[in-house]
Amino acid sequence: MKPQVAIKIPAESSIAKAASIIRKIEKEMSISDISGRIKNSDYLLSYDLSSEKGVNNIIYCYNEFHKLGITPSLYEHDRPASIDFLRNLSKTYKEISDEIDAEIEAEDEE
């Protein structure tokens, strides 16, 4: 099993509010799937931990849920994780990407 990053919200959360956020990212996910995941306390979204886009999607959802008064829970490989951990991971991915881009540019200029 690949390391993953995931997000859950409380079972009593508004399905309509949650769906509006989730469907901005996962357009194909049905309302009934979202509803079932919330009611069963399953992960709403889960991505490979090495996916920069996946980590950023989780951060986006976390921030949007908070704006709506929903308190999400974050997980890294099925263990509770903090938003700071994910933000630092995202920052690290960005730095690595920038370094690689700079190296490619330098090689192209040679």
C-alpha positions, -999 to 999 in steps of 0.1 A, spaced: 0 0 0 14 34 -10 16 61 17 -14 83 15 -28 116 26 -65 118 33 -93 140 48 -125 132 67 -152 154 81 -176 147 110 -206 124 102 -231 152 111 -216 176 86 -237 192 59 -236 170 29 -245 198 5 -217 220 18 -192 192 16 -203 182 -18 -198 217 -31 -162 216 -21 -154 181 -30 -169 184 -65 -147 213 -73 -118 189 -72 -134 155 -80 -161 164 -105 -170 128 -112 -178 120 -75 -215 116 -70 -235 132 -42 -245 97 -30 -208 87 -28 -199 118 -9 -229 113 14 -220 77 21 -184 85 29 -194 112 53 -221 90 71 -196 61 73 -167 83 85 -147 72 55 -121 93 38 -137 119 15 -105 122 -5 -73 102 -5 -42 107 -26 -7 92 -29 15 111 -4 40 118 -32 14 136 -53 19 173 -50 -15 179 -66 -31 155 -41 -15 172 -11 -26 206 -24 -61 193 -30 -63 181 6 -50 215 19 -76 233 -3 -104 212 11 -92 217 47 -92 254 42 -126 255 25 -142 233 52 -129 256 79 -145 286 61 -178 268 63 -174 259 100 -167 222 93 -138 208 113 -119 182 91 -95 156 102 -63 149 82 -45 116 79 -11 106 67 -9 68 61 -40 62 84 -25 83 112 -37 117 123 -18 145 106 -16 182 110 -23 209 84 12 223 92 27 189 81 8 191 48 17 227 42 54 220 49 52 190 25 36 211 -2 63 238 3 90 211 0 75 198 -32 73 233 -46 110 240 -37 121 207 -54 101 215 -85 116 250 -87 151 236 -83 145 211 -111 131 238 -133 162 260 -126 185 231 -135 167 224 -167 169 261 -177 206 261 -169 212 231 -190 192 246 -219 214 277 -218 246 257 -221 
